[in-house]
Amino acid sequence: MIEIKAGEMLLILTDGVNLRYFAPGERLPAKHQLLIGFEDESCLVASVRMYGGLWCFPNEGFDAPISAYYEAAKNKPQVMSEEFSKEYFMELINAEDAQKKTAKAFLATEQTIPGLGNGVLQDILYNARIHPKTKINALSTEKRENLYDKVKSTLHEIYEQGGRSTETDIFGKNGGYIPHLSKDTAGTACPRCGETIKKENYLGGSIYYCSGCQVNNIS
């Protein structure tokens, strides 16, 4: 979630909202859900895609259905921060309720790690050589620690390259990071082992994995 403070009010934008900045005189999109105009006639425009939410409320007294997600996003360590340490990650992955989850369910559902979604999940698991359906209780301590390293290093690489090439920033510029696994690479040969990259529907979204170097290990 993105939180924008404006005096005594807060504006919250959730995942699924496309936020764009338009300089003075630039043509604005015909369809949008929110437009914020500034004194110099520049604008911030927010458009909701298939899903997403916009909330505006006073700084104090916020109580709404998104409060649990909002509080998690505010209070849990962000992946790029020092607080998201190996010790913290191992507490998460070693917790009893994590053991029956699959790798995808653990990483990208229930706000276990706020901000980590299905888009970046694919390359994290590819780099860690873990199948998305592998149960957490099937991972050795070494593999769990390696998964932490790949969470940090993959997201750092995406950040350094200005985001994924399939997404745009606030100025409408595409990122420079080209995903290893996506709809564009499904059906092609894995550059690492030569086996086919496959696509499946799982847990309300698509998963991509290499059939050769991401072995399905469900216990």
Secondary structure, DSSP 8 states (H G I E B T S, - for coil): -EEEEETTEEEEE-TTEEEEEE-TT----S--SEEEE-TTS-EEEEEE-SS--EEEEESS----TTHHHHHHHHHS--TTSTTS-HHHHHHHHHSGGGTTSBHHHHHHSTTSSTT--HHHHHHHHHHHT--TT-BGGGS-HHHHHHHHHHHHHHHHHHHHTTSBTTSB-TTS-B-SB--SSSTTTTTSB-TTT--BEEEEEETTEEEEEETTTS-----
